[in-house]
Every structure is written in structure tokens, then in C-alpha cells.
């Protein structure tokens, strides 16, 4: 019997447009792969919708807090609907950058030094010597991220704006200059390493999702031992948080810091972008998995108790 897959997409986070793109791409690929697919634009009535729909599998294409923080995962556990990606605990840990860093550090994975402060305190005066980065503790797609340069005399006042929706505490971490690297994990295999080259100050929302915003260099041109380290740390981070399915780790690499440079893990994404041209599908294709094969693998990997 053909599996009925509900593709969960949209939602109400800042990343709704990205989720709709991911979901539409996955739904089309799953249909080409032979599945019966229903696209669900997730609202607050998602429990009733899924109860009525009774899918065999939920393909989680949501981005942002509700889709990545363990909330929708908990709903699917209660409904006993097998689902893709990571489970409740791994999703919650990965979404909270502070807690994730504690786990990564305990696992021997290099991370940046940081402090957690109130938004008002971060805006009042430098809480770390510049250069540093201010970011929300739990948000995605680089929303609310500010790089404070070395010559800056005062923190950015934009973090006090009234439409801020990313919590009253922020993470302030040491800025690592250098190259942007990323590596996806599929099951228990680290895929290729991509270098992201952008003319913007960093790989922000516009660079991620606007045409020509960034160039993906795959495989990244790195010393073999650094390339291997990125893959090893990605696998170790995936395992340390207890992740499942497909994840993606983002790194900064300062190749000017000593003989081997400084490599640090910035974060792990349990719900990486899943359009056909997103980083994880691109790396899967480089490893020989078509887009259709990748999403089909994710559906067949789906389960409860993840």
C-alpha cells in the first residue's frame, strides 16, 4: 500500500516563507518518488487536522521555534504518528544555542566563548570586547544576529526595537573571523563539506535565500585533515545531542590562526533547509543521493520515540 505522507510546512514563525519553500519542494519530490502526499500549512489546529488526516508519516518541513524546538515532535509523539528528523529532546537542545554549546563542549567539540545577558544589558554597553556577535538564544535563519566590529563604540540599538520577537535574553559570543563551512549528516554518515562564500558580512537571511546571495563551494577547498575534522565534529555533534535523520552543522574556520587555524562549531540545525538547492540536499547529491532519494530515505527512516 502506498504510504500517505503529511508534509508539515508554513507555521507562524519568522521562517514561514522558507518552510513553505522547503515543504513544497519535498512534497513534489515525494510525489515523484511514488508517495501519496498531503501538504499541511500548520496552524494552531494542527492536532485536529492530523487526527482527521491520519497520515502514515509526518514529514517535518517546519522551520523556527514550533517546528524545531521539540513542540511539534511532542504533538506527533502524542498522536503516535511516525515523523522525520530529530526527536523531542534533541530538537529542544539544538534549538537552544546555550544548552547545545554546553553539550558540545562536554563532547570535546570546540565552540566559541559566550555569555547570556538581558537584551537591555547587551544594548547598554559592550559585554565582551569587540569584535563579538549578538544573537537570539533560540531562533533560526540568522534572524536578529548582529556583528559588532572591533572599531564600534556602542552596541547596536536595533536589539531594543519593539517588534523584537526572539526573547528577552540574548547570546553574546566572541567573533571568529574567517571562512563559513557547513556539513550535513544523514543517519550516521557525514556528507561533504561546503564553504559558503558571500559578499555580505556573514551568511545572513538575505545571503541564504536571495538569488546570488552566496556561492556554495562543494567540496570545500581545505587541507584534508581540516576537511576530516569538520566531518568528525559534525558526526560527534549529531550524536552528542541524540539527533536522528538529517542535520547540518555550521562552522567558522580562521585559517590564519596558527598552523592549522581555529575551527569552531557555531550551531547544529535539526531542520536544515530542504529545497532542491539547499545545502543539505546539495551535499546529498554530491554523495550520490538524488533529491527524490533523499526525501524518500527520510520518510522510510521516520519513527516515533526518536
Secondary structure by P-SEA (a helix, b strand, c coil): cbbbbbbbccccccaaaaaaaaaaaaaaaaaaaccbbbbbccccaaaaaaaaaccccccccccccccccaaaaaaaaaaccccccccaaaaaaaacaaaaaaaaaaacbbbbbbccccaaaaaacccccccbbbbbcccccccbbbbbccccccccccccccccccccbbbbbbbbcbbbbbbbbccccccbbbbbbbcccccccccccccccccccccccccaaaaaaaaaaaaaaaaaaccccbbbbbbccccccccccbbbbcccccccccccccaaaaaaaaacccaaaaaaaaaaaccccc
